[in-house]
């Protein structure tokens, strides 16, 4: 039995208690951008209910062009106005350097990826970098309610990055 | 009080019951790629516990270069081997056409985004497109356990796309 089969079996009990459908636009007009890390559960951490907020996640919770695409759709088509950025302690993105990882991929696959791995060396600095990328973007229209946080995987708390 | 302030207040009760830290690599060696939709809670839908799986999300749950970046890091650096793709019914990506949306942005911002919005017209077709993008990618090493699903926002169930 694969992990996927195991997770699918758990869908039955979720569906048994499910009460839908809810409206398409997020009820709390908020988009969350968070790292993909397995220990970071945005619904738990922020107490999100189904229907409350868009949740966008990638390696690092980094504001990439794809996050800008998602935020643009979130705000322009689905009415969100606030953005919550979440990085976290003990992040995998702190454990390697872009150049080394690209070289490792080249050694294995025969050529280097055309994308930047987006590793970083300091959590607070990268949260600020992500805040600035949103502020500087010409396509995300609402950027006056954007706040950045670091989630602590040891104690479950969010700390705001000033 | 903003929605963000409200969500932050909910973090206290989460942290009060939090038991960490867990190990960095996902315990179930799985990465989930899902739409950012507010009604789709991957932890609930799949019964994920904290620490089980990476969760990657964007507008549509589309396999973009940024998803490939995240999957590459997930598999090469953090040991995941299975991939679960999740689109869902009543998706916002079904409600517009890329060209119209780019024109609308151009009318407002003065110029068009350099990225594709990645809208689609059929859920199953786009799940298959996403499966094929992963299969065709040269940098994601483990592609023999990738399965695609449509989540029904009315009844909470996952349906596999053949």
Interface residues (C-beta under 8 A of the other chain):
Chain A: X2 X3 X4 X6 X7 X8 X10 X11 X13 X14 X15 X17 X18 X20 X21 X22 X24 X25 X26 X27 X28 X29 X30 X31 X36 X37 X38 X39 X40 X41 X43 X44 X45 X46 X47 X48 X50 X51 X52 X53 X54 X55 X56 X57 X58 X59 X64 X65 X66 X67 X68 X69 X70 X72 X73 X74 X76 X77 X78 X82 X84 X89 X90 X92 X93 X95 X96 X101 X104 X105 X108 X109 X110 X111 X113 X114 X115 X116 X117 X118 X138 X139 X141 X145 X147 X152 X153 X154 X155 X156 X157 X158
Chain B: X2 X3 X4 X6 X7 X8 X10 X11 X13 X14 X15 X17 X18 X20 X21 X22 X24 X25 X26 X27 X28 X29 X30 X31 X36 X37 X38 X39 X40 X41 X43 X44 X45 X46 X47 X48 X50 X51 X52 X53 X54 X55 X56 X57 X58 X59 X64 X65 X66 X67 X68 X69 X70 X72 X73 X74 X76 X77 X78 X82 X84 X89 X90 X92 X93 X95 X96 X101 X104 X105 X108 X109 X110 X111 X113 X114 X115 X116 X117 X118 X138 X139 X141 X145 X147 X152 X153 X154 X155 X156 X157 X158
